[in-house]
Amino acid sequence: MVASHAARVLVASNRGPVTYALHKEDGSLTAKRGGGGLVSGLSAIGPDADAVWVCAALSEGDRAAVERAAGGRLDPADSGGQHVRMLDIPEEIFTGAYNGIANSVLWFIHHLLFQTPLEPVFDEDFRSDWAAYEAYNVAFADALAEEAAEGAAVLIQDYHLTLVPKLLRARRPDLRIGHFSHTPWAPPDYFRILPDDVAADVLTGILGSDRAAFLTRRWADAFADSCAAVLGASVIRDAGALTVTYKGRTTRIGVHGLGADADFLRERSRQPDVEERLSDLRDAVGGPDVKVIVRVDRTELSKNIVRGLLAYGQLLRDHPEWHGRVVHVAFAYPSRQDLAVYVEYTDEVQQVAEELNEEFGTPGWKPVLLHVKDDFARSLAAYRLADVALVNPIRDGMNLVAKEIPVVSDEGVALVLSREAGAYEELGDDSFVVNPYDLRATARALHEALTLPVHERAERSKRLAAAATALPPQQWFLDQLAALG
């Protein structure tokens, strides 16, 4: 069934552009608009484009909002004029799909995070979670099939919804369907850790799209190679074009690097609350002659925060001349605290920071300033203050922090960047590139970045900012729509 007000453009993602807080005292709801590339991108097509965003209810407030909305269609005033259909998926299905599969299996596969002597174990609990993941994807496919106008363009987002393209095509073969992966894609040997049937379902699910897109060519190639290894699909690379053909159906493979939203960042980073936090950070650092190494991350396992702290400790051992002359401002915002391994990792980050301060600190110098309470204004203040930015993920689809810091830096920033971040493809030439596992090499890169002459740092920073903003979110989104034809 097609909705009476059928949409010409649809976006589907786990998290939507708005979330709600439920006030227990009176039962009222407060809406908070989300940020990020998708929100910026969808805004590029304008309010009159007959667009609908399909997403899941993530909180008690979200579920209350869905219950009060006709058919789950939220008030556009809550989402900046965007039309949103929010799905209240039963909690046990959502938990199994989101925590059990998306975040504990697929995320770990694509970021190469499993300790394979002990994990994963694909037992009956896994099979129960996989059934929930299938049901979750069916709910999205059903909603999209209802909302889409004849021949509409549908852009499905990320590893939460890998089965949706195939499911949706079975329901609505008239639609133009795209899937975009915001994560890396595992190489075939690692992807095949998944049970054979599950690996095949993930791949054939995405191959239900007309076009599957990735943040870098490296991840696109890994997906195509996985299709060849697992499915025996035909992969054709011809003059830069990449296609995968399986069972008579061809899916085009695309690459769309996501850039920073320069206009938003520059305007937001000059607001009074950022200025106030910038002043506080300068006071905490201890003076204009003290160099500042900044990192801003969630305590996500792939972000490699612990090794970054250990590498900073190695810098202080190898170069005692930096004692009292450098501070590492580390913002590590807790992530996925409903998973035990993430709680343990957050605790480890805090412990290592405390140990470094105990080992090297003096009454007048605290070498690590660690903050774990999320504060976007304070993050922007740190971006502006940074002499050196440390971005050393084990593996990352893109890493927008690496792109955002040069855009808002006051004096220019030297970027120490992992070669395993997707951003390396665009920013590597003007960065100090590191193997994220190598503490000595990372410490050496930090020293080189700290000693970079001011004029050279400024020139590098300009080039980094230009590369970082070459594909802003609006263009990234419109390019995908255009590529669907």
N, C-alpha and C positions, 0 to 999 in steps of 0.2 A: 504494500500500500504506500502511495506517495502522499506526503503531507499536503494540505491545502495551500500552504504558502511555501511551495517547493523552492529549494535553494539552488543557485547556479554554481556556487563555490562552497565547498565544505572542508573543514579541518577537523581531524580527530586526534585527540591526545589524552593521555591519562589525566594530566593536570590541566585545568582550564584557565581562562583569563581572569577569573574572579573566585574568591573564596569567602565564606561567611563565618562570622562568630556568633554563637547563640548566647544571649544573656539570660541566665537562669532566673533572675529576679522577676522579669516581666515577659520572658519568652520572645523578646524582640531580636531582630537580626541586624548585624552590621556587615556590609559588604566591603571587601578590600580588593581593589584591582591588582592583578598580577603584572609582572614585568617580563623581560626577556625577549629573545629574538622573534618568537612566534607572535606575541602580542603586537610588537612593532610591525612585523611583517604583514599580518592580516589587516592592520590599520591602513596599509598602503593602497588597498583596493577600494577604500572609501565606504561610507555607510549605505550607499545605494546599490551595492553590488549583489544583493540577494545572497549574502554569505551566512553560514551557520557553523558554529563551533560545537562539536560534540565532545563531551568530557565526562569524567566520573566524579561523583561526590566523594570527597576525601575525609570529611570531618562530620561531626555531629551537626554543626551549623549548616554545612552543605546539604546534608540529608533533610534537615528541617526546611531549607529553602526549596528543595525539590518537591517536598510534600505539599508546600503551599503554592507551587507554581503549576499552571495548567500544562499537563503533559511534560513536565520537567523543563519547560521553556521559561528561562529566567527573564526578569525585567531588564531590558537593555540599558536602562539608566544605571544599573549596578555594574555594568561592564564596559562603560565608555561608549555605548551605542551599539556594541556588537551583539548579535543574536546568538544566544548560547542555549543548547539543550544539555542539561546535566542528568546523568544516569545514576539512579540510586541502586547500585548493584548490591545484592545481599552481602552482608559483611563477611560471612565465611568464604564466599566466592572471591570477593575482592582481596581478602587477606591471603588466601592461597595463591591467587594469581600474582599479586603485587609483591608480597614478601617471600612467598614460597618459591616462585619461579622467576619473575622479572628481576628482582633485586638479589636473590640468593643463588640463582643459577645462570641466567642469561647475562647479567652484568658481570658476574665472575668469569664466565667463559670469554667474553669479549675483551676483558681487561687482564686476562691471564692470571687470575688471583688465587686459584685453587692450590692448596697444599696437597698435591696429588697422592702422596703416600697414604693419606688419611681421608681425603675428600675429592670429589663428591661421592656420595653413596646413593644410588638410585633405587630406593626401596619402595615399599607400599605407600609411605607418606609422600614420597615424591610423586607417585602416580596419582594420588588424591589431589595434590597441588596442581599437577598438569591438567587434570580434568577441570579444576577451577579456572585455570588459565584459558582453556578452550571455551568454557562457558562465558567468561569475561569477554573474550573476543567475539563470540556470537552476539552478545548484547550490543556491542558497538556496531557490528555489521547490520544487525536488524534496525538499529536507530538510523544509521546512515542511509540504508535502503529506503526508509520511510521519508527522510528529510530531503532527499536529492531530487531535483528536477530532471527531466529527460536529458541525457547527455551531459550532465553536470560534471565538473572537475572535483575530485576528492583527493585531498592530501593527508595521508595517514602518517602519524609520527611515532617512530621509535620502537624499541624492543618490547614495550608493553603490548604492542598491537601487531605482531608479526603475522598472525593468522588472518587478520581482517581482509587484506586485499583479495585472497582467494575466496573467502566466505562471501564477500560483497559482490564479487564478479558472478558467483553462482546465483545471487539474488537479483542483480541488476547488471546484466551484460552490456547495457547501453552506456554505462558510466566510463569516464576517463579517470583512471585510478593511479595515483602515485604513492609511493612509500618512501619516507626519509629516515635514515638511521643517524642519530646524533652521537652514537658511541663509535669506537673503533669496531672493526670486524675481525674476529679471530682467524688466524691462519688455519688451513684445513685440518692439519694434524691435531690442533688443539680443539677446534670446533667439534671434531669427531669424538671428543670425550662424552658428548651428549649421547643418550641412547639412539640407536640408528633410526627408529621410527620418529622420535622427537626431532632429531636433526633434519630429517627429510620434511617433516611437517613445517618447521620454521622456514626452510628454504622455499618449499612449494607455496607456502603462504605468501611470502613476499613476491614470488614470481607470478602470483595472481595479478600483480599490478602491471600497468602498461610501461611504467618507468620506476626503477628503484634507484634512489640517489643517496650519496654519501658525502661526508665533509672533505675527504681527500681521495686522490686516486689510489693511494695505498689501501685504504679500506674498501674501495670499490673492487680493486683487483682481488683482494682476499675473499670477498663475497663470491665473485665469479669463480675463483679457484675452488671454493667450498662446494659450489653447485656442481662443478665438474667432478670433484672427488666423491661426493656423497650420492649425487643423483645420476652421474654419468651424463650430465647436460652438456650441450655443445656451446662452447665459448668462442666468440669471434672478436678479435681485436683488429680493427681495420682503420688506419689513418686516424688514430686517436679515438674512434668510436668503439664502444664496448657493448656487446649484446650477449644474452644468455637464452638459448632455445631449449625447451624441455617439453616433450610430448606434443610437439607441433605448435607450441606457443612461444613467441619471442618477447622477451622483456628487455627494454633498453636500459642501460646502466649509466647514470649521470653523476657528476661531481659538482657540488655547490659549497664552496667555503663560506662560512658565516663570519661576517665582520662585526666590528663594534659599532654601536649606534653613537657616532661622534657628536651629533647635535645634542642629543639627550645628555650624554655624559658631561660635555663641557658646560652646559647650562646648569645641570644638577650639582656639579662639583664646585660651583661658585655660590651656592646658597648659604644663608647665614648659619644653619646648623652645621654645615661642613666647615665653615670658617672657624666656628667655635671649637670643633673637635681638632682641627688642625693646630690651633693654638695650644690645646691641651697636650697633643702629641709632641709638639716642639718642646714644651716644658718637661715632659716625661723623658724625652730623649736626652736632654741636658745641654743644649747649646748648639750654635750654628756650625761649629767645627767638628761635630760628631756626625759621622757618616751613618746612613740608615739603609739597612737591607730589609725589604718588605716582602711578605708573602700573605696572600688572602685566599683561603680555601675553606671548603667544608672538610670535616674530619672523615673524608671518604678514603677508603683503603688505597685506592689507586693514586691519590694525590701525593703520597710519599712524604708526608710531613715529618715523620720520625727521622728518616734518613737526611732530610734537609736540615733538621736541627743538629744531627750528629755531624754533618759536614761543616756546619758553622762552628761546632766545637773543635773540629779538626783545624779549621782556619785559625782559631785562637791559639791552638797549640803550635801550629807551624809558623805563625806570624805574631809573636807576642807584642810586636810594635802596634798592633791594633787594639791592645787592651786599653780601655777607657776612651777609644776613638771611634768605636763602631757600636751600634745597637741593632739587634735583629727584632724588628716589629713583626710579630707573627699572629695573624688572626686565623684561628682554627675553629670554625663554627660547627657545633655538633650536628651530625647527620645520621639519620636512620637509627635513632636510639632505641627503636623497638627490636633491633637485632643485636644479640649479645656481642658478636664480634666487633661491632662498631662502638659499643660502649667501652669495651676493653681497649680498642685503639685510641679512643678519645682520652682515656685514662693514661695510656702510654705516652701520648703527646705531652700531656701536662707533667708527667713524671720526668721526662727527659728535659723539658724546659727548666724545671726546678733544679735538676741535677747540674745543668750548665750554670745556672745562677749561683749555686752553692760552690761550684768548682772555681769559677772565674770572677764572681762578683766582688765588688769592694764597697765601702760605705758611700762612695760617690758615683758608682757605676753599676747599673744592672744590665748585663749583656743581652738578656732576652726579655722583651715585653710581650707576654702572651695574653691574648684576649679570646675568650670562648663564647661570649654573648654576641649574637648577631646584631650588627649595627651598620647599615649600608652607608650612612653619612660618614661614619668613622672610617670605613673602608675607602671611600673616596678621598678622605683627608690623607690617608696613608699613601694612596696612589700619587697624590700631589707631592708628598714629602720625599718619596723614595729616591735614593741615589742609585740603588740596585734593586731589581725585582728578581726574586727567586721563584721559578716555575719549573718544578722538577718531577712531574708525574711519572709513575711507572708506565702509564699508558693513558692516553686521553684522546677522545674523538677530535676535539679542537683545542679547548682551553681559552675561553674568552678573557680571563684575567690577563693573560700574556698580551692580549690585544688592547685591553682597556687602559692599562697603566701608562703606556707611552702617549695615549691620546690626551690624558689629563695632567700629566707630569708638569710641574712648575718649571723645573730647571733641566729637564731631560733625564732619562733613566737608562742605565745599562741593564740589559736583560740576560739573565742566566737561565737557559731554556733546555729542557730535556728533549733529546732527539726523538723520544717516543710520544711527544705531544703532536696532535694534528697540526697545530700552529707552526711547527717547525718547518713545514713545507713553504710557508709564506714568509716567516720571520727569521729563519735560520741564518741567512747571510749576514744579518746585523746583530746577531746574538752571540753570547758565549755558550756554545752548545756542549751539553754534558750527557754522559751515560748515567742514568738516574740511580744506578746501583753502586756507582764508584764514588766513595766518600772523598778519597784523596783528590780525584779529578774535579769533583764539585767544589771542594775547598780551594783548589787552585784557580778555578774559574771565578769564584767569589773574590779572591784576591786581585785577579786581573781586572775584574769589573770595577772594584773599589779604586784601583789606581789608574783607571782610564782618564786621560786628560779631559778637562771640562768641555773644551770645544769639540773633541771627537765624540764624547758622550752625547752632546746636543745634536750633532749631525746624525749619529746613529738613531737617536730617538725620533728625529723627524722622519727618517726613512721607515722606521718601525711603525710610526703612527699612520703614515701614508699607506703602507701595506695593510695595516690592521683595519682601515676604514674603506678599502677598495670595494668591498661587497657588503654594504650595510644591510641590516635585516629586511628592509623594505624591498631592495633589489633582489636579495636572496629568495624571498618569497615569490615575487613577480616572475623571476627567471624560471622557477619551477612550474608555475602556472603556464607560462608560455611554452615550456618544453613538453607539456602534456598535449599541446596542439589543440 
